[in-house]
């Protein structure tokens, strides 16, 4: 069984004063959308991390079995 992968880049929304918050919005909607197209959520990969340790960009990873033509 051969798998194919799709990646969805997300950038954190930064907010707050004094205490900064990094949030990835609409995660559930994005995962549900890909699932409705036959993709399975496989995990995430950090893409951009700030010097303070906060992750600012991620790739959501989706997979499905390759259909032979």
Secondary structure, DSSP 4 states (H G I P E B T S, - for coil): --EEEEEEEEEPEEE-SSS-EEE-TTHHHHHHHHHHTT-EEEEEEEEEE-TTS-EEEEEEEEEEEPPP-
